[in-house]
Amino acid sequence: MTSTILVLNGPNLGRLGTREPEVYGSETLADIEASLAASVPDGVSIDLRQTDDEAELIAWIHHAVDERVPVVLNPAAFTHYSYALRDAAAQLRQAGVPLVEVHLSNPHTRETFRHTSVISGVATGVIAGFGSDSYRLAVDWILRHA
């Protein structure tokens, strides 16, 4: 079993709780982190991070590749156009490290530009549309398979 799960969040997710709560819910990232930490067994830690900086997110993924740390990734807007993030994420697959792409909302029920993910093709799996439970489902899967 893994000892750390890296939960990475892209742009604007630091505004959860106040940004479009009708779409993203009223929980903050701190709420999600606390819920995830409470749901994992002793000896497993949740390392939740958020950045609006594409380069920083890519560096965190490179670290996960090098350290073989499973990743839950909500790429947010980078989902739809960041080929640099996609190429970094592909390295996780090449290294045999699980990557679960998550989304709070279901992108396929929203604007057309949100229907395409450049990340999904290199992710181990995708969970979307279940609010903060999307994260919990991803962590549960990693705990059973990593």
C-alpha positions in Angstrom: 0.0 0.0 0.0 1.2 3.5 -0.8 2.1 5.8 2.1 1.3 9.1 0.3 -1.3 10.1 -2.3 -0.6 13.4 -4.1 -3.8 15.3 -4.7 -3.1 18.1 -7.2 -5.4 20.9 -8.2 -5.1 23.4 -11.0 -6.1 27.0 -11.6 -8.9 28.7 -9.7 -9.6 25.7 -7.4 -8.1 27.7 -4.6 -11.4 29.6 -4.9 -13.6 26.7 -4.1 -16.4 27.5 -1.7 -17.0 30.9 -3.2 -16.5 30.4 -6.9 -19.7 29.3 -8.6 -21.0 27.1 -5.7 -23.9 26.1 -7.9 -21.4 24.3 -10.1 -18.5 23.4 -7.8 -20.3 23.1 -4.4 -19.6 25.0 -1.2 -16.7 23.0 0.1 -13.2 24.5 0.1 -10.1 22.6 -0.8 -9.3 22.6 3.0 -12.6 20.9 3.6 -11.8 18.3 0.9 -8.4 17.7 2.3 -9.7 17.2 5.8 -12.3 14.7 4.5 -9.8 12.8 2.5 -7.3 12.7 5.4 -10.0 11.3 7.7 -10.9 8.6 5.1 -7.5 7.0 4.6 -6.0 4.3 6.9 -3.3 5.1 9.4 0.0 5.4 7.7 -1.4 6.9 4.6 -1.1 10.7 4.1 -2.9 13.0 1.7 -0.6 15.7 0.2 -3.1 18.1 -1.3 -1.7 21.1 -3.3 -3.2 23.8 -5.5 -1.6 26.1 -8.0 -2.6 28.5 -10.7 0.8 28.0 -12.3 1.2 25.4 -15.0 4.9 25.0 -14.5 4.5 24.4 -10.8 1.9 21.7 -11.5 4.2 20.0 -14.0 7.1 20.1 -11.5 4.9 18.3 -8.9 4.0 15.6 -11.4 7.7 15.2 -12.3 8.3 14.7 -8.6 5.5 12.1 -8.4 7.1 10.2 -11.3 10.6 10.2 -9.7 9.2 9.2 -6.3 6.5 6.8 -7.6 3.8 8.6 -5.8 0.2 8.0 -7.0 -1.7 11.1 -8.2 -5.2 12.4 -8.1 -5.3 15.3 -10.5 -8.0 17.9 -11.0 -6.3 19.9 -13.8 -9.2 22.4 -13.9 -8.9 24.6 -17.0 -5.6 23.0 -18.0 -7.7 19.9 -18.8 -8.7 21.3 -22.1 -5.5 22.6 -23.6 -2.3 22.0 -21.7 -0.3 19.6 -23.8 2.7 20.3 -21.5 0.7 19.0 -18.5 -0.5 16.0 -20.6 3.1 15.2 -21.6 4.1 15.3 -17.9 1.1 13.1 -16.9 2.0 10.6 -19.6 5.3 10.0 -17.7 3.3 8.7 -14.8 1.7 6.0 -17.0 5.1 5.2 -18.5 6.5 4.7 -14.9 3.5 2.6 -13.9 2.3 5.2 -11.4 -1.5 5.6 -11.0 -3.1 8.9 -12.2 -6.8 9.5 -11.6 -8.2 12.6 -13.3 -11.0 14.1 -11.3 -13.6 16.8 -11.8 -16.1 18.2 -9.4 -18.7 18.8 -12.1 -19.4 16.7 -15.2 -17.6 18.5 -18.0 -19.8 16.8 -20.6 -22.9 18.6 -19.3 -21.3 22.0 -19.6 -20.0 24.2 -22.4 -18.7 22.5 -25.5 -15.1 23.5 -25.0 -15.1 21.6 -21.7 -16.0 18.3 -23.4 -12.4 17.6 -24.4 -9.7 16.5 -22.0 -6.1 16.2 -23.2 -5.3 14.5 -19.9 -7.9 11.6 -20.0 -6.0 9.7 -22.7 -3.0 9.3 -20.4 -4.9 8.9 -17.1 -5.4 5.5 -15.4 -9.1 6.6 -15.0 -11.4 9.5 -14.8 -14.0 10.4 -12.2 -16.3 13.4 -12.8 -19.5 14.9 -11.7 -19.7 13.7 -8.1 -18.6 16.9 -6.4 -16.0 16.4 -3.7 -16.9 12.7 -3.7 -15.0 12.5 -7.0 -11.8 12.9 -5.0 -12.8 10.3 -2.4 -13.6 7.8 -5.1 -10.2 8.4 -6.7 -8.4 8.0 -3.4 -10.4 4.8 -2.6 -9.4 3.4 -6.0 -5.7 4.2 -5.4 -5.8 2.6 -2.0 -7.1 -0.6 -3.5 -4.8 -0.7 -6.5 -1.5 1.1 -5.8 
